[in-house]
């Protein structure tokens, strides 16, 4: 049986980035965890940045699958939106690499860790943007700028689920869903 060295390297690097962060991960560490010589890594990846991008691509693909898994065609846009945001933000809060990158950005501001966090947010906004476009085509929502709308939706959801609980009693999932509907579907103007 032949050993897939590339796969071993990617798994080892993912483990190292999740445990130590981007800055503290070295190619020597990755080689040691993978059980390969450091030179073997360079047969597959030019540098640490390229290896990190490969792992980020896998994480973003996994996130897309998580989002697609909860969308149901029989549900309306706002119900699907809540489900997608809920699952994606849970994924982000539970995934070891995403947690470590956020911690590294907060503590030392490593540019590549910041780029990783931005890639995650961009992927979430991109997925929501796609859903906004579909909802506009179906006539479920008004015409709008899909990118800006997706960004606002993500930020509103983050504000309701993460920022609010910093100084208030946390909102339940049903309360968050109702508030998303209230602000995004109904709006503040009287009927």
N, C-alpha and C positions, 0 to 999 in steps of 0.2 A: 504494500500500500504506500503510495507516494504522499508525502506531507505537503500540504498547501502552505508554503512559507508566507506568501502574501497575506493569506487569511490569518495566520498566527501573528504576524506583525500588526495588522489592523486591530485585531482583538487586544493585543498587548498595549498598543498605543491608546486605544479607547479606555482601557483600564487605567493606564497611567495618567492620561488627561483628566479623567474623572476623579482620581485619587489626589493628584498633586497639582492640577491646573495646567494651563498652557506653559506659563513661564518656568515652572519647576520641572517640567517633563524634559528629559534629555533623550537623545537617540541611544545612548548607552543603557539607560533604564529600559527603554522599549526593547532593545536587543536582549537584555537580561531576562525580562518578563517573557518574551517570545521564545527564548532558548535558541537564538540564532546569533551569528556574528553581526556586528554593527554594519559591516560592509554589505551584508545581505539586504539590509533595509534599503540601502542606496541603489540596489538593482531594481527596486520597485518605486521608490520615492526619491526625488531630488533633494528634499530637505524636510525639516520639521513642519514648515508651513503647508507643504503639499500633502503630507500625511494628515495633518489636522483638517485640511479641507476635505479630504476623502472621508474622514470620520464625520465631519459636519454634514456632508452630503447624505450620508447614511441616516443621520439623526433627522434631517429634514424630510427624507423619504418616509421614515417611520412616522413622523408627525402627520404627513399627508394621509397615510393609511389609517391612522387613528381618527382623523377628521372624517374621512370618507366612510368609515365604519358606522358613524352615528347619524349621517344624513339619511333621511327617509323621504322619498318622493311624495308620500301621502301627507306629510306634515307641511304646515305653512312655513314661510321663510323665517319668521321670528322664532318659532319653536326649534327649527333646525339651527338657527344662529346661536341660540342659547346652548343647545347641546354641543355644538362644535366648539364654542368658546370654552365651555366648561371642561370638556375633555382635553382640549389643547393646553389650557392653563394648568390642569391637573398633571398632564404629561410633563410639562415644563418644570413644575414644582417637584415632581417625583424622579425625573431623569437625573442620574448622578452627574453627568457631564454638564447639563444645563445649570444645575445647582452650583457646581464648582466654578463654572465660568462667571455666573452672577456674583458669587462671593469674591472671586479674583478681581473682577471689575470694581466692585465696591471697595475692596481693601487696597489694591495697588494699581488699578487702572491699566492693566496690560492691554496694549492696542489689539492684539490678536484675540484676546478673550472678549474685548468689546466688540470686535468684528463678528465673533461667533454669536453673541447675544443679539446683535443687529440682524444677523442672518435668520435667527429664529423668529424675531419679530416681523421681519420682512416676509418670511414664509407664511406666517399666520395672516398678515394683512393680505398677502397675495391670494390665499385660499378664500378669505372672506370676500375680497374683491370679485373673484370669480362667481361666488354665490350671489353677490349683489347684482352682477350683470344678468345672471340667470333669472333672478327675481324681477328685474326690470323688464326683461323680455316676456315674462309670464304676466306682467301687469300687477304683480303682488306689491310692488313699491313704486314710488314716483321716480321719474328720471332724476339722476344725480351723478356726481362725479364718483365713480366706483372706488377709486383709490382713496380719496379723502374720506368717503363714507366708511369704508372698511377700517381706516385708521381711527376715526372717531368711535366706531363701534367697539374696537379693541380697547381703546383708552377708557371708554365709559365702563366696559365690563371690568377692566382691571381696577378702576376707581371703586366700583361697587364691591368687588370681591376682596381686594387686597388693601387698598389705601383707606377705605372707610373703617375697617376693623382696627387700624392703628390707634384710633381715638374714640371709637364707638363700639357698641355691641355688634358682633359680626352678623351680617345678613344671611338668611338661609337661602338655599338654591331656588326655592319657589319665589321668595321675595325678590331675588336678583332677576329672575325671569320676568316677573311682573313689572319691575322697574324698567327693564330694557324695553318692554312693550310700551309702558307709559311714556317714556322719553322719546323712543324712536318711532313707535307706531302711532301713538295718539298725539304726543306733543303737549305742550303747556297751554296752548291757546284754548279758550273755552269753545265748546261745540256750537 
